[in-house]
């Protein structure tokens, strides 16, 4: 039963791709200073999470966040803030208009790689059981 529930709770590829795109878009809009457009990714992220939770046929265990996940979340927040600040500084001080786009693209790739790694962890756990 546990194996079956793990198979149902594997995050699909579309989830990782859409979350990566939304987080990258958020980093880009903040770094570029497009205040009028911040709310699009901010509203889209919870909607994507809601659709994901509705389509999941298995309920995850309610356990506190473990060390590895906490380190990943904190690292991702620090990375996104660094990308935003770096993109903003390069754009405002040095006039590099492309820097917010590069910051958003880097965020997209990192979040996508994290989603692929999470998916592989689920598959390894399923194969072990």
N, C-alpha and C positions, 0 to 999 in steps of 0.2 A: 504494500500500500504506500509505503514511504517513497519507493521508487516511482510509482505512478504519479504521486503528488509532485515530486521533483520534476518529472517530465512536463507536467502541466504548468509548472511555475517558471520554466525557463523563459527568460525575456526574449521575445522575437527580434529578428534583425531590424524590422521597421522601427521598433521602439528605440533601439540604440542610435539608429540613423536620425530619427526625428528629434530625439533629445540632443544629440550632438549639434544638429543644425540650429535648434532653438537657442542653445547656450552660446554657440558661436555668433548667432545673430544678436543676442543680448550683449555680448562682449563688443561686437562691432558698433552697435548703436550707441552704447555708452562711451566707447573710446572716440567715436566720431563726433559726439556731442549732439546727436539727433534726439533731443528730449521729447519731441512729439511722437516718436516711434518706440519708446521704451516699453510701453504697455503691451504691444503686440506679443513679444516673446514672454513677457511676464504673465500674460493671460494664457498663452498657448501651453506653457509648461505644465500648469496644474490640469488643464484640459487633457493633455496627452497622458498624464499620470492617471486621471480618472478613467479614460478609455482603457488603459492598460489594466487597471484593477477590475473593471467590469468584464473584460474578456478573459481574465485569468480564471480558470475553473478550480484552482486549488488555493487554499488559504495558507499564507505563510505563518510560521510559528511566531508568536510575539515574544521576541527575545531582545534584550538590550543590544545596542550596536557594539560589535566586538572591536578589538584594537585595530585590526587591519582595515576595517571599513572606516573607522573614525580617522585614522591617519590618511586614508585616501580622500575622504571628504574635506578635511582640513587642507590637505595639499592642493586639491582642486580649487578650493576657494582662494588660497594664496596665489596660485598660478593665474587664475582669472583676474584677480585684482592687479597682479603684476602686469599682465597683458594689457589691461585697461589703462593703467597708469603709463606704461611704456608707449602704447599707441597714442595716447593723448599728448604726452610730452613731445614725441617725435612730430606729431601733427602741428601742435601749437607753437613750439619753439623753433623747430627746424623746417617747418613747412612741408613735411613729407605727408601728402594727402593720402597715400596708399597705406600708411602704417596701421590705421584702424582695421582695414580689410585684412592685412596680414595677421594682426592679433586675433581677429575673429576666425580666420582659417586655422591658425594654430590651435585655438580652443576646440574647433570642430574635430580636428584630427585626434587630439588627446582624449576628448570625451568618447569618440568612437572607438579608439583603442581600448579604453577602459571598459566599454560595453562588450567588446569582443572578448576581453580577458574574463569578465564576469560570466559570459556565456560558456566559455571553456571550462571555468571552475564548476559550473552546474553539470556539464557533460561528464567531467572527470568524476564528480561525486556520484552521478547516476551509474557510471560504469563500475565503480567500486562496490556498489551494493548489489 
